[in-house]
Amino acid sequence: MSSNTLNGQAVSPLSIISLDDDPDFREYIAGTLSGEGHAVMTVATPEELYKKASESQPDVIMLDIKMGKHSGEEVLAEIRNRWPKQCVIVVTGYPSLDSMRDTFKQDVFDYIAKPFSVEDMRRVLSQASQQLGLGQKPMDRLRGVLGRQIRLARTERGWTLRELSELSSVSVSQLSSIERGTHLPSVESLVAISLALESKPSDWFAAAGF
């Protein structure tokens, strides 16, 4: 499958499971997501979702938070219990500030209100793909996430690349390529950078899903 583009950014094909109790919406989302190049499965019950997610380990779960028979909030809590790092995008026709606050407390990536346009869905999936490294090979994802984590830690301290270079003894050019996600640091360089930033490499690896 080829990548789509949004605002000049590549959108990698993603594996997505959508839970919704509305059969018309399931048909719509399956057709729309498949048309965008994604691999999509739609399910009608939480039990189906847990089974499919266990089998396929999707990049994204799209969750209807307001279902008739089932509690979306309970499903979200169970997803977090089983798969703490799972990217979840909440979909609902009845958004409220209180429900948005509650779901974001459970580390929901984003919130889409029905009815939404293809552009809205494309934007959210693109952001998830870029920020979380979804749809990438593991080593590509690791390079991207490590680069972002190191850049974030550096900018939080207000340091330039040269200042980090002086403290870590890693060259500016090497640091630049690491932060851009084009170069994976050696163990020696990674330890030196983490010591300079007073950060734990294990936290950076966890952010990449390792």
MDAnalysis code that builds the backbone (N, CA, C; Angstrom):
import MDAnalysis as mda
import numpy as np

u = mda.Universe.empty(630, n_residues=210, atom_resindex=np.repeat(np.arange(210), 3), trajectory=True)
u.add_TopologyAttr("name", ["N", "CA", "C"] * 210)
u.add_TopologyAttr("resid", np.arange(1, 211))
u.add_TopologyAttr("resname", ["MET", "SER", "SER", "ASN", "THR", "LEU", "ASN", "GLY", "GLN", "ALA", "VAL", "SER", "PRO", "LEU", "SER", "ILE", "ILE", "SER", "LEU", "ASP", "ASP", "ASP", "PRO", "ASP", "PHE", "ARG", "GLU", "TYR", "ILE", "ALA", "GLY", "THR", "LEU", "SER", "GLY", "GLU", "GLY", "HIS", "ALA", "VAL", "MET", "THR", "VAL", "ALA", "THR", "PRO", "GLU", "GLU", "LEU", "TYR", "LYS", "LYS", "ALA", "SER", "GLU", "SER", "GLN", "PRO", "ASP", "VAL", "ILE", "MET", "LEU", "ASP", "ILE", "LYS", "MET", "GLY", "LYS", "HIS", "SER", "GLY", "GLU", "GLU", "VAL", "LEU", "ALA", "GLU", "ILE", "ARG", "ASN", "ARG", "TRP", "PRO", "LYS", "GLN", "CYS", "VAL", "ILE", "VAL", "VAL", "THR", "GLY", "TYR", "PRO", "SER", "LEU", "ASP", "SER", "MET", "ARG", "ASP", "THR", "PHE", "LYS", "GLN", "ASP", "VAL", "PHE", "ASP", "TYR", "ILE", "ALA", "LYS", "PRO", "PHE", "SER", "VAL", "GLU", "ASP", "MET", "ARG", "ARG", "VAL", "LEU", "SER", "GLN", "ALA", "SER", "GLN", "GLN", "LEU", "GLY", "LEU", "GLY", "GLN", "LYS", "PRO", "MET", "ASP", "ARG", "LEU", "ARG", "GLY", "VAL", "LEU", "GLY", "ARG", "GLN", "ILE", "ARG", "LEU", "ALA", "ARG", "THR", "GLU", "ARG", "GLY", "TRP", "THR", "LEU", "ARG", "GLU", "LEU", "SER", "GLU", "LEU", "SER", "SER", "VAL", "SER", "VAL", "SER", "GLN", "LEU", "SER", "SER", "ILE", "GLU", "ARG", "GLY", "THR", "HIS", "LEU", "PRO", "SER", "VAL", "GLU", "SER", "LEU", "VAL", "ALA", "ILE", "SER", "LEU", "ALA", "LEU", "GLU", "SER", "LYS", "PRO", "SER", "ASP", "TRP", "PHE", "ALA", "ALA", "ALA", "GLY", "PHE"])
u.atoms.positions = np.array([
    [0.842, -1.184, 0.000],
    [0.000, 0.000, 0.000],
    [0.879, 1.237, 0.000],
    [0.537, 2.214, -0.768],
    [1.322, 3.433, -0.838],
    [0.838, 4.415, 0.203],
    [1.724, 5.342, 0.595],
    [1.367, 6.345, 1.582],
    [0.498, 7.409, 0.954],
    [-0.470, 7.935, 1.730],
    [-1.200, 9.122, 1.338],
    [-0.398, 10.334, 1.774],
    [-0.799, 11.509, 1.323],
    [-0.131, 12.720, 1.763],
    [-1.149, 13.704, 2.304],
    [-0.743, 14.460, 3.291],
    [-1.578, 15.496, 3.882],
    [-0.689, 16.674, 4.202],
    [-0.964, 17.814, 3.556],
    [-0.144, 19.015, 3.742],
    [1.331, 18.721, 3.486],
    [1.563, 17.873, 2.468],
    [2.936, 17.571, 2.088],
    [3.593, 16.506, 2.928],
    [2.900, 15.978, 3.964],
    [3.478, 14.978, 4.833],
    [2.973, 13.587, 4.431],
    [3.869, 12.614, 4.420],
    [3.468, 11.249, 4.106],
    [2.655, 10.670, 5.252],
    [1.578, 9.995, 4.912],
    [0.749, 9.315, 5.893],
    [0.903, 7.823, 5.641],
    [1.574, 7.117, 6.521],
    [1.817, 5.700, 6.327],
    [0.516, 4.924, 6.454],
    [0.352, 3.864, 5.677],
    [-0.817, 2.999, 5.854],
    [-0.820, 2.414, 7.263],
    [-1.958, 2.445, 7.913],
    [-2.080, 1.993, 9.293],
    [-3.027, 0.812, 9.394],
    [-2.846, 0.000, 10.424],
    [-3.817, -1.034, 10.754],
    [-4.734, -0.470, 11.835],
    [-6.038, -0.509, 11.584],
    [-7.010, 0.172, 12.446],
    [-8.166, -0.770, 12.771],
    [-8.578, -0.762, 14.045],
    [-9.808, -1.439, 14.452],
    [-10.770, -0.371, 14.952],
    [-11.997, -0.397, 14.437],
    [-13.013, 0.581, 14.843],
    [-14.157, -0.141, 15.544],
    [-14.443, 0.286, 16.778],
    [-15.571, -0.251, 17.537],
    [-16.712, 0.754, 17.513],
    [-17.859, 0.333, 16.977],
    [-19.032, 1.199, 16.913],
    [-20.273, 0.318, 16.871],
    [-21.327, 0.719, 17.596],
    [-22.541, -0.098, 17.615],
    [-23.494, 0.232, 16.473],
    [-23.146, 1.207, 15.646],
    [-23.989, 1.615, 14.520],
    [-23.501, 0.914, 13.250],
    [-24.295, -0.018, 12.685],
    [-23.835, -0.748, 11.489],
    [-23.600, 0.156, 10.290],
    [-24.379, 1.235, 10.153],
    [-24.171, 2.162, 9.040],
    [-22.823, 2.860, 9.167],
    [-22.469, 3.246, 10.398],
    [-21.188, 3.909, 10.589],
    [-20.036, 2.934, 10.364],
    [-20.214, 1.694, 10.804],
    [-19.164, 0.699, 10.562],
    [-18.910, 0.526, 9.074],
    [-19.975, 0.492, 8.300],
    [-19.827, 0.368, 6.849],
    [-19.133, 1.591, 6.268],
    [-19.516, 2.776, 6.754],
    [-18.912, 4.018, 6.261],
    [-17.422, 4.072, 6.588],
    [-17.076, 3.774, 7.846],
    [-15.681, 3.914, 8.262],
    [-14.811, 2.870, 7.575],
    [-15.357, 1.661, 7.356],
    [-14.581, 0.621, 6.671],
    [-14.274, 1.039, 5.235],
    [-15.282, 1.555, 4.542],
    [-15.074, 1.986, 3.168],
    [-14.138, 3.174, 3.070],
    [-14.310, 4.127, 3.971],
    [-13.484, 5.342, 3.935],
    [-12.026, 5.049, 4.257],
    [-11.785, 4.308, 5.334],
    [-10.412, 4.022, 5.736],
    [-9.706, 3.136, 4.716],
    [-10.437, 2.142, 4.192],
    [-9.843, 1.283, 3.159],
    [-9.487, 2.097, 1.922],
    [-10.365, 3.052, 1.575],
    [-10.094, 3.923, 0.434],
    [-8.887, 4.810, 0.627],
    [-8.530, 5.061, 1.892],
    [-7.348, 5.865, 2.197],
    [-6.070, 5.017, 2.241],
    [-6.223, 3.701, 2.022],
    [-5.059, 2.824, 1.989],
    [-4.760, 2.107, 3.285],
    [-5.643, 2.269, 4.300],
    [-5.413, 1.631, 5.585],
    [-6.039, 0.239, 5.627],
    [-5.507, -0.612, 6.487],
    [-6.095, -1.926, 6.738],
    [-7.042, -1.773, 7.924],
    [-8.330, -1.982, 7.708],
    [-9.314, -1.676, 8.744],
    [-10.198, -2.871, 9.033],
    [-10.488, -3.066, 10.317],
    [-11.480, -4.031, 10.766],
    [-12.502, -3.276, 11.611],
    [-13.768, -3.558, 11.419],
    [-14.806, -2.941, 12.241],
    [-15.451, -4.018, 13.102],
    [-15.764, -3.658, 14.340],
    [-16.379, -4.595, 15.287],
    [-17.538, -3.901, 15.975],
    [-18.502, -4.721, 16.454],
    [-19.716, -4.178, 17.051],
    [-19.750, -4.287, 18.562],
    [-18.866, -5.125, 19.148],
    [-18.894, -5.335, 20.593],
    [-17.491, -5.238, 21.182],
    [-17.406, -4.918, 22.469],
    [-16.097, -4.888, 23.121],
    [-15.365, -6.224, 23.053],
    [-16.112, -7.325, 23.183],
    [-15.484, -8.647, 23.145],
    [-14.791, -8.880, 21.802],
    [-15.461, -8.473, 20.710],
    [-14.839, -8.592, 19.393],
    [-13.580, -7.738, 19.317],
    [-13.650, -6.532, 19.873],
    [-12.494, -5.629, 19.852],
    [-11.305, -6.256, 20.569],
    [-11.520, -6.766, 21.785],
    [-10.417, -7.348, 22.548],
    [-9.797, -8.530, 21.798],
    [-10.648, -9.359, 21.189],
    [-10.156, -10.525, 20.463],
    [-9.318, -10.110, 19.260],
    [-9.858, -9.183, 18.447],
    [-9.147, -8.754, 17.248],
    [-7.868, -8.002, 17.590],
    [-7.922, -7.173, 18.629],
    [-6.734, -6.409, 19.015],
    [-5.635, -7.329, 19.539],
    [-6.019, -8.370, 20.257],
    [-5.036, -9.334, 20.750],
    [-4.369, -10.070, 19.601],
    [-5.153, -10.362, 18.566],
    [-4.635, -11.122, 17.429],
    [-3.772, -10.278, 16.502],
    [-4.174, -9.018, 16.292],
    [-3.535, -8.233, 15.230],
    [-2.660, -7.092, 15.713],
    [-2.772, -6.679, 17.002],
    [-1.991, -5.566, 17.538],
    [-2.036, -4.354, 16.594],
    [-3.189, -3.711, 16.474],
    [-3.354, -2.613, 15.518],
    [-2.552, -1.373, 15.892],
    [-2.306, -0.543, 14.889],
    [-1.678, 0.751, 15.163],
    [-2.635, 1.659, 15.930],
    [-3.919, 1.626, 15.539],
    [-4.911, 2.554, 16.092],
    [-6.200, 1.803, 16.424],
    [-6.792, 2.150, 17.557],
    [-8.160, 1.728, 17.862],
    [-9.029, 2.975, 17.840],
    [-10.078, 2.956, 17.009],
    [-11.059, 4.039, 16.991],
    [-12.259, 3.573, 17.805],
    [-12.598, 4.339, 18.837],
    [-13.577, 3.895, 19.824],
    [-14.754, 4.860, 19.915],
    [-15.957, 4.322, 19.664],
    [-17.171, 5.102, 19.900],
    [-17.409, 5.135, 21.400],
    [-17.387, 6.311, 21.986],
    [-17.477, 6.420, 23.442],
    [-18.913, 6.402, 23.935],
    [-19.879, 6.651, 23.033],
    [-21.294, 6.682, 23.418],
    [-22.053, 5.605, 22.659],
    [-22.084, 4.405, 23.216],
    [-22.799, 3.298, 22.610],
    [-23.999, 2.935, 23.475],
    [-25.016, 2.357, 22.846],
    [-26.242, 2.051, 23.573],
    [-26.068, 1.033, 24.683],
    [-25.618, -0.190, 24.304],
    [-25.516, -1.273, 25.278],
    [-24.226, -1.245, 26.083],
    [-23.182, -0.706, 25.500],
    [-21.860, -0.807, 26.110],
    [-21.329, 0.563, 26.521],
    [-20.532, 0.567, 27.554],
    [-19.910, 1.800, 28.034],
    [-18.551, 1.992, 27.369],
    [-18.444, 3.047, 26.569],
    [-17.171, 3.339, 25.935],
    [-16.084, 3.642, 26.937],
    [-16.472, 4.276, 28.063],
    [-15.500, 4.589, 29.103],
    [-14.914, 3.314, 29.713],
    [-15.765, 2.301, 29.891],
    [-15.273, 1.036, 30.440],
    [-14.373, 0.321, 29.437],
    [-14.741, 0.390, 28.167],
    [-13.902, -0.212, 27.132],
    [-12.538, 0.470, 27.095],
    [-12.532, 1.787, 27.184],
    [-11.274, 2.538, 27.182],
    [-10.404, 2.143, 28.371],
    [-11.018, 2.004, 29.536],
    [-10.260, 1.599, 30.726],
    [-9.661, 0.205, 30.535],
    [-10.414, -0.695, 29.906],
    [-9.909, -2.050, 29.674],
    [-8.778, -2.048, 28.648],
    [-8.901, -1.205, 27.609],
    [-7.808, -1.073, 26.629],
    [-6.537, -0.614, 27.330],
    [-6.664, 0.388, 28.180],
    [-5.496, 0.897, 28.895],
    [-4.908, -0.159, 29.832],
    [-5.758, -0.990, 30.404],
    [-5.296, -2.057, 31.291],
    [-4.509, -3.113, 30.508],
    [-5.021, -3.448, 29.311],
    [-4.386, -4.501, 28.516],
    [-3.213, -3.991, 27.691],
    [-3.376, -2.810, 27.105],
    [-2.359, -2.276, 26.185],
    [-2.099, -0.795, 26.530],
    [-1.283, -0.531, 27.535],
    [-1.086, 0.846, 28.011],
    [-0.614, 1.820, 26.940],
    [0.134, 1.338, 25.942],
    [0.707, 2.226, 24.921],
    [-0.152, 2.320, 23.662],
    [-1.300, 1.650, 23.639],
    [-2.137, 1.625, 22.443],
    [-2.649, 3.019, 22.077],
    [-2.511, 3.387, 20.801],
    [-3.065, 4.653, 20.322],
    [-4.578, 4.501, 20.182],
    [-5.325, 5.341, 20.910],
    [-6.786, 5.316, 20.871],
    [-7.293, 6.679, 20.405],
    [-8.184, 6.652, 19.416],
    [-8.861, 7.864, 18.961],
    [-10.344, 7.692, 19.261],
    [-10.880, 8.602, 20.067],
    [-12.279, 8.517, 20.476],
    [-13.166, 9.180, 19.428],
    [-14.262, 8.498, 19.086],
    [-15.245, 9.004, 18.126],
    [-16.595, 9.052, 18.827],
    [-17.313, 10.163, 18.698],
    [-18.634, 10.239, 19.324],
    [-19.501, 11.276, 18.642],
    [-20.806, 11.054, 18.712],
    [-21.749, 12.042, 18.199],
    [-22.238, 12.979, 19.269],
    [-21.780, 12.760, 20.520],
    [-22.269, 13.563, 21.643],
    [-21.110, 14.067, 22.501],
    [-20.264, 14.908, 21.918],
    [-19.109, 15.378, 22.688],
    [-19.505, 16.379, 23.765],
    [-18.821, 16.324, 24.890],
    [-19.002, 17.311, 25.946],
    [-17.648, 17.566, 26.574],
    [-17.514, 18.718, 27.217],
    [-16.238, 19.046, 27.846],
    [-15.887, 18.040, 28.933],
    [-16.887, 17.603, 29.707],
    [-16.626, 16.652, 30.776],
    [-16.136, 15.318, 30.229],
    [-16.801, 14.815, 29.178],
    [-16.390, 13.528, 28.619],
    [-15.018, 13.636, 27.967],
    [-14.729, 14.776, 27.348],
    [-13.413, 14.956, 26.749],
    [-12.327, 14.962, 27.820],
    [-12.589, 15.650, 28.933],
    [-11.605, 15.667, 30.026],
    [-11.374, 14.256, 30.559],
    [-12.457, 13.508, 30.750],
    [-12.335, 12.160, 31.305],
    [-11.537, 11.245, 30.388],
    [-11.813, 11.315, 29.084],
    [-11.109, 10.431, 28.165],
    [-9.642, 10.830, 28.002],
    [-9.355, 12.125, 27.989],
    [-7.964, 12.536, 27.846],
    [-7.142, 12.162, 29.072],
    [-7.793, 12.016, 30.243],
    [-7.082, 11.550, 31.421],
    [-6.564, 10.135, 31.229],
    [-7.190, 9.401, 30.312],
    [-6.770, 8.025, 30.026],
    [-5.894, 7.976, 28.774],
    [-5.237, 9.083, 28.491],
    [-4.221, 9.131, 27.441],
    [-4.785, 8.819, 26.059],
    [-5.949, 9.396, 25.750],
    [-6.495, 9.303, 24.402],
    [-5.700, 10.235, 23.487],
    [-5.366, 9.760, 22.275],
    [-4.565, 10.595, 21.390],
    [-5.357, 11.803, 20.906],
    [-6.615, 11.581, 20.483],
    [-7.430, 12.691, 19.993],
    [-8.900, 12.292, 20.054],
    [-9.744, 13.253, 19.722],
    [-11.191, 13.153, 19.891],
    [-11.832, 13.690, 18.624],
    [-12.646, 12.870, 17.936],
    [-13.317, 13.318, 16.722],
    [-14.822, 13.266, 16.945],
    [-15.506, 14.366, 16.659],
    [-16.956, 14.439, 16.827],
    [-17.649, 14.083, 15.520],
    [-18.649, 13.194, 15.601],
    [-19.484, 12.884, 14.434],
    [-20.460, 14.036, 14.188],
    [-20.798, 14.336, 12.945],
    [-20.168, 13.789, 11.738],
    [-18.850, 14.498, 11.469],
    [-17.883, 13.766, 10.967],
    [-16.599, 14.380, 10.655],
    [-16.278, 14.142, 9.187],
    [-15.430, 14.993, 8.653],
    [-15.059, 14.887, 7.243],
    [-13.874, 13.945, 7.082],
    [-13.654, 13.517, 5.860],
    [-12.487, 12.690, 5.557],
    [-11.219, 13.448, 5.901],
    [-11.233, 14.771, 5.664],
    [-10.051, 15.590, 5.971],
    [-9.753, 15.594, 7.463],
    [-10.817, 15.648, 8.297],
    [-10.614, 15.606, 9.747],
    [-9.965, 14.292, 10.158],
    [-10.487, 13.198, 9.651],
    [-9.952, 11.882, 9.981],
    [-8.514, 11.746, 9.490],
    [-8.269, 12.230, 8.278],
    [-6.931, 12.166, 7.691],
    [-5.928, 12.941, 8.551],
    [-6.369, 14.121, 9.005],
    [-5.492, 14.960, 9.835],
    [-5.110, 14.252, 11.133],
    [-6.088, 13.677, 11.815],
    [-5.819, 13.019, 13.091],
    [-4.922, 11.800, 12.911],
    [-5.202, 10.996, 11.887],
    [-4.379, 9.813, 11.649],
    [-2.964, 10.201, 11.235],
    [-2.840, 11.288, 10.481],
    [-1.521, 11.768, 10.089],
    [-0.718, 12.208, 11.313],
    [-1.374, 12.939, 12.215],
    [-0.692, 13.380, 13.429],
    [-0.272, 12.198, 14.294],
    [-1.156, 11.206, 14.401],
    [-0.819, 10.016, 15.178],
    [0.365, 9.275, 14.553],
    [0.332, 9.153, 13.225],
    [1.405, 8.463, 12.519],
    [2.744, 9.139, 12.748],
    [2.756, 10.478, 12.643],
    [4.001, 11.223, 12.764],
    [4.496, 11.290, 14.201],
    [3.585, 11.544, 15.157],
    [4.006, 11.730, 16.545],
    [4.351, 10.411, 17.235],
    [3.673, 9.336, 16.860],
    [3.876, 8.053, 17.532],
    [4.668, 7.061, 16.691],
    [4.999, 7.451, 15.468],
    [5.768, 6.555, 14.611],
    [4.980, 5.342, 14.168],
    [3.673, 5.505, 13.982],
    [2.826, 4.377, 13.604],
    [3.026, 4.021, 12.132],
    [2.808, 2.761, 11.815],
    [2.919, 2.309, 10.437],
    [4.349, 2.206, 9.940],
    [5.315, 2.347, 10.845],
    [6.715, 2.271, 10.447],
    [7.323, 0.946, 10.895],
    [8.443, 0.594, 10.285],
    [9.217, -0.541, 10.761],
    [9.788, -0.181, 12.135],
    [9.991, -1.181, 13.009],
    [10.448, -0.889, 14.377],
    [11.677, 0.002, 14.465],
    [12.699, -0.249, 13.635],
    [13.920, 0.547, 13.731],
    [13.695, 1.964, 13.219],
    [12.835, 2.139, 12.220],
    [12.503, 3.488, 11.756],
    [11.789, 4.255, 12.865],
    [10.842, 3.563, 13.528],
    [10.113, 4.194, 14.629],
    [11.062, 4.567, 15.760],
    [12.007, 3.673, 16.064],
    [12.960, 3.937, 17.140],
    [13.808, 5.165, 16.830],
    [14.304, 5.255, 15.596],
    [15.108, 6.433, 15.222],
    [14.312, 7.723, 15.395],
    [13.066, 7.712, 14.912],
    [12.248, 8.918, 14.996],
    [11.929, 9.313, 16.416],
    [11.554, 8.341, 17.237],
    [11.175, 8.651, 18.618],
    [12.384, 9.077, 19.434],
    [13.516, 8.387, 19.284],
    [14.725, 8.795, 20.004],
    [15.106, 10.224, 19.648],
    [15.034, 10.545, 18.373],
    [15.372, 11.901, 17.949],
    [14.478, 12.942, 18.589],
    [13.167, 12.668, 18.613],
    [12.228, 13.622, 19.218],
    [12.443, 13.741, 20.719],
    [12.697, 12.615, 21.390],
    [12.885, 12.642, 22.837],
    [14.143, 13.424, 23.208],
    [15.203, 13.226, 22.454],
    [16.457, 13.943, 22.732],
    [16.289, 15.437, 22.443],
    [15.636, 15.753, 21.323],
    [15.413, 17.170, 21.002],
    [14.538, 17.842, 22.054],
    [13.501, 17.134, 22.518],
    [12.613, 17.692, 23.540],
    [13.368, 17.943, 24.836],
    [14.169, 16.963, 25.260],
    [14.934, 17.125, 26.501],
    [15.931, 18.276, 26.387],
    [16.526, 18.403, 25.206],
    [17.500, 19.494, 25.004],
    [16.816, 20.861, 25.021],
    [15.708, 20.995, 24.297],
    [15.033, 22.292, 24.213],
    [14.383, 22.679, 25.543],
    [13.980, 21.689, 26.337],
    [13.430, 21.992, 27.659],
    [14.473, 22.672, 28.545],
    [15.741, 22.367, 28.292],
    [16.831, 22.988, 29.048],
    [17.335, 24.275, 28.388],
    [16.798, 24.554, 27.207],
    [17.219, 25.764, 26.515],
    [18.603, 25.662, 25.928],
    [19.055, 24.428, 25.643],
    [20.394, 24.225, 25.116],
    [20.403, 24.223, 23.592],
    [21.495, 24.687, 23.027],
    [21.737, 24.549, 21.598],
    [22.383, 23.188, 21.345],
    [22.441, 22.806, 20.093],
    [23.128, 21.569, 19.752],
    [24.600, 21.619, 20.168],
    [25.194, 22.802, 20.018],
    [26.607, 22.931, 20.378],
    [26.819, 22.736, 21.877],
    [25.887, 23.254, 22.675],
    [26.020, 23.084, 24.128],
    [25.881, 21.613, 24.516],
    [24.944, 20.919, 23.894],
    [24.800, 19.486, 24.181],
    [26.025, 18.724, 23.698],
    [26.572, 19.145, 22.577],
    [27.770, 18.507, 22.048],
    [28.939, 18.635, 23.025],
    [29.089, 19.837, 23.585],
    [30.196, 20.064, 24.519],
    [30.039, 19.226, 25.787],
    [28.782, 19.025, 26.227],
    [28.539, 18.279, 27.468],
    [28.585, 16.770, 27.260],
    [28.287, 16.321, 26.036],
    [28.219, 14.879, 25.776],
    [29.414, 14.344, 24.999],
    [30.199, 15.245, 24.398],
    [31.328, 14.871, 23.536],
    [30.874, 14.142, 22.273],
    [29.592, 14.337, 21.888],
    [29.068, 13.843, 20.624],
    [29.033, 15.022, 19.661],
    [29.503, 14.852, 18.451],
    [29.646, 15.975, 17.528],
    [28.292, 16.616, 17.205],
    [28.324, 17.885, 16.845],
    [27.103, 18.608, 16.482],
    [26.429, 17.956, 15.282],
    [27.221, 17.567, 14.279],
    [26.633, 16.960, 13.083],
    [25.960, 15.636, 13.419],
    [26.577, 14.849, 14.315],
    [25.984, 13.575, 14.704],
    [24.700, 13.811, 15.505],
    [24.743, 14.768, 16.427],
    [23.542, 15.094, 17.206],
    [22.414, 15.554, 16.304],
    [22.743, 16.364, 15.319],
    [21.731, 16.869, 14.397],
    [21.059, 15.730, 13.641],
    [21.854, 14.768, 13.160],
    [21.278, 13.655, 12.407],
    [20.470, 12.729, 13.318],
    [20.880, 12.613, 14.580],
    [20.114, 11.809, 15.545],
    [18.768, 12.463, 15.815],
    [18.761, 13.766, 16.031],
    [17.515, 14.471, 16.322],
    [16.570, 14.471, 15.127],
    [17.101, 14.452, 13.919],
    [16.252, 14.394, 12.720],
    [15.707, 12.994, 12.475],
    [16.218, 12.010, 13.208],
    [15.767, 10.645, 13.037],
    [16.397, 9.938, 11.857],
    [17.496, 10.475, 11.334],
    [18.160, 9.848, 10.193],
    [19.328, 8.963, 10.621],
    [19.698, 9.026, 11.891],
    [20.849, 8.268, 12.375],
    [20.522, 7.701, 13.751],
    [20.783, 6.403, 13.948],
    [20.573, 5.768, 15.242],
    [21.874, 5.837, 16.028],
    [21.861, 6.415, 17.224],
    [23.120, 6.566, 17.967],
    [23.661, 5.220, 18.427],
    [24.973, 5.160, 18.567],
    [25.592, 3.983, 19.162],
    [25.239, 3.950, 20.646],
    [25.459, 2.821, 21.277],
    [25.191, 2.715, 22.718],
    [26.031, 3.734, 23.479],
    [27.294, 3.868, 23.080],
    [28.184, 4.815, 23.758],
    [27.661, 6.246, 23.635],
    [27.242, 6.635, 22.426],
    [26.724, 7.989, 22.219],
    [25.417, 8.196, 22.975],
    [24.551, 7.185, 22.965],
    [23.268, 7.297, 23.646],
    [23.457, 7.495, 25.145],
    [24.367, 6.741, 25.730],
    [24.641, 6.893, 27.164],
    [25.208, 8.280, 27.455],
    [26.123, 8.752, 26.618],
    [26.720, 10.081, 26.826],
    [25.660, 11.180, 26.731],
    [24.759, 11.072, 25.754],
    [23.697, 12.075, 25.585],
    [22.744, 12.040, 26.770],
    [22.373, 10.838, 27.199],
    [21.421, 10.728, 28.307],
    [22.020, 11.242, 29.612],
    [23.290, 10.995, 29.836],
    [23.943, 11.509, 31.043],
    [23.987, 13.035, 31.025],
    [24.285, 13.599, 29.860],
    [24.331, 15.057, 29.747],
    [22.954, 15.667, 30.000],
    [21.915, 14.987, 29.538],
    [20.548, 15.500, 29.685],
    [19.891, 15.061, 30.988],
    [20.612, 14.216, 31.754],
    [20.068, 13.668, 33.006],
    [18.732, 12.973, 32.744],
    [18.706, 12.177, 31.687],
    [17.510, 11.442, 31.285],
    [17.828, 9.952, 31.237],
    [16.772, 9.131, 31.230],
    [16.936, 7.681, 31.174],
    [16.658, 7.171, 29.759],
    [17.628, 6.507, 29.137],
    [17.362, 5.927, 27.823],
    [16.177, 4.957, 27.838],
    [15.957, 4.287, 28.976],
    [14.836, 3.344, 29.058],
    [13.507, 4.040, 28.832],
    [13.388, 5.299, 29.289],
    [12.161, 6.060, 29.060],
    [11.988, 6.368, 27.576],
    [13.083, 6.651, 26.900],
    [13.011, 6.950, 25.466],
    [12.618, 5.690, 24.681],
    [13.177, 4.550, 25.063],
    [12.831, 3.301, 24.391],
    [11.373, 2.946, 24.647],
    [10.903, 3.198, 25.866],
    [9.499, 2.903, 26.189],
    [8.558, 3.761, 25.339],
    [8.945, 5.021, 25.102],
    [8.120, 5.907, 24.283],
    [8.005, 5.402, 22.862],
    [9.010, 4.617, 22.421],
    [8.995, 4.036, 21.074],
    [8.326, 2.678, 21.036],
    [7.853, 2.217, 22.205],
    [7.157, 0.944, 22.264],
    [8.056, -0.248, 22.466],
    [9.285, -0.022, 22.972],
    [10.226, -1.124, 23.196],
    [10.358, -1.403, 24.698],
])
